[in-house]
């Protein structure tokens, strides 16, 4: 391998400053750099005509789109592609785990923080009677924000629903069917005035009248699943279902070229063929191929030892 690509040497190497930090791959850029990239050359989303039509069915029917497929098939990226192409703003992201609940997706209320603030105010001024504004301690979650009454829908990505509690899909049914929910902490106040609360992914606040959030147009909901478990029929029949297949060799060539340029893509054919051959025998994701091509284009000699490390099966368990 080239001698100058190893930034970290280990052993008794003297501490040394890296004069030029390696440039990030296009898919690992953040902040202003990522926004500038998206404005200058937004990456297209490769999708078959058949799959594209399924997406459009969900948009026309105002139904959630349930996207299944192996890791690396572009399930989560699809939500961002829809939002970018249709100019629907930033994607609202709800990553689901085993502890996720419907309430977490709708809103959160910091009752302890409000109680602490009220106590501190009373200590500072014993005559103080007013409670801290409840709206300062309420925040809409990604699902709750997606259900706000707006003229154009927001895109909501419910990521890896199959990792959630077994009851979560059924809990979502009522909200998806009715397009509204109640915030009991606000409804108990018995006031018609709109309480200002913060929304997900922003410092902005919106007014919630009477403690109810009711959408004007159903959001674009993209739900991803790795197929780790079955969903109840009542949930499935309320979704439009899309199963994304692994990209073939031709599509992989397009993906590499799209991310890293035509020159690098043209030199990656051997790596792509090796990746496809290995993928037939083990669980691999497209990201692993992109990592290998990127390393080689950075001056690293990508031999079989490196490929064995980069192309480890996603199901492989360390001994």
Residue, then its C-alpha position, 0 to 999 in steps of 0.5 A: x500500500x502507499x506509504x502516505x495514506x496512513x494518518x495514524x501509525x500507532x506504536x511509539x510514533x511521535x505526535x504529529x499534526x496532519x497538515x491536510x486532512x483528507x477530503x470527505x466522501x460526498x455522502x459524508x459531508x455535513x453542515x454548510x458543506x453538505x448544503x452547498x453540495x446539494x445546491x450545486x449538484x444534487x444527487x439523483x435517486x435511481x429508481x425503476x419505473x415500476x417502483x417510481x409508480x408505487x411511490x406516486x400511488x402513495x402520494x395520490x392516495x395520501x397513504x403511508x409508503x411502507x418500504x422494505x428491502x435489505x440494508x443499503x437498497x436506498x430505503x431511507x434515501x427515498x424520503x430525502x429524494x421525494x422531499x428534494x424533488x418536490x421541494x417539501x422542505x427538510x425531512x422530519x426523521x423519526x428513528x424507531x427503536x425498541x423503546x419508541x412509543x407513539x407519544x414520543x413521535x407526537x410530542x414530549x412534555x418536560x413536566x419536571x423541568x417546568x416544576x423545577x422552574x416554578x420552584x426556583x421562581x417561588x424561592x426568588x420571589x415568595x409572592x410569585x403566583x404565575x406558573x412558567x408558560x407550559x408551551x416552553x416545556x412542550x415540543x412536537x415530535x417528528x410525527x406531531x410536526x408532520x401533522x400540523x395544518x399546512x398547505x403543502x405536506x411535510x415528508x416524515x421518515x419513520x425509520x426501521x419500524x420493525x425495530x419498535x415495540x410490537x404494538x407500535x404499528x397498531x398504535x399508529x393506525x388511529x393517527x394515520x386514519x384520523x390525521x389528528x391527535x390531542x395533547x392532554x396537557x394543553x386540552x386540560x387548560x380549557x382555553x381556546x387560545x393557541x399555546x405556542x410550542x416548539x416543533x421538531x427540527x427547528x427552534x420555531x414555535x407554532x400555536x396549538x389551539x385547544x390542545x388539538x393538532x389536526x392536519x390539513x393535508x396528510x404528510x408524505x410518510x415513508x416507513x422503512x423496514x428491514x423485514x425483521x418481523x411481520x406487521x399486522x394485516x390492519x396496518x399493512x392494508x392502510x399502507x402502500x407497499x414497496x419492496x426495493x431490490x438490491x441494485x444489479x451490476x449496471x445500477x451499481x456502476x451508475x451509483x458509483x459514477x453518480x457519487x464519485x464521477x465518471x473517471x473513477x466510475x470507469x475504473x471501478x468495474x473490477x471492484x463492482x464485479x468482485x462486490x456482486x460476486x461476494x454479495x451473492x454469498x453474504x449480506x453486503x450493502x452498497x455503502x461498502x462498495x462506495x467505501x472501497x472505490x473511494x479508498x482506492x481513488x484516494x491512493x490506497x492499494x485496495x488488495x484482497x486483504x483490504x477488500x476482506x475487511x471492507x466487504x465483511x458480511x453485515x450478519x458476521x459476528x465477531x468471535 
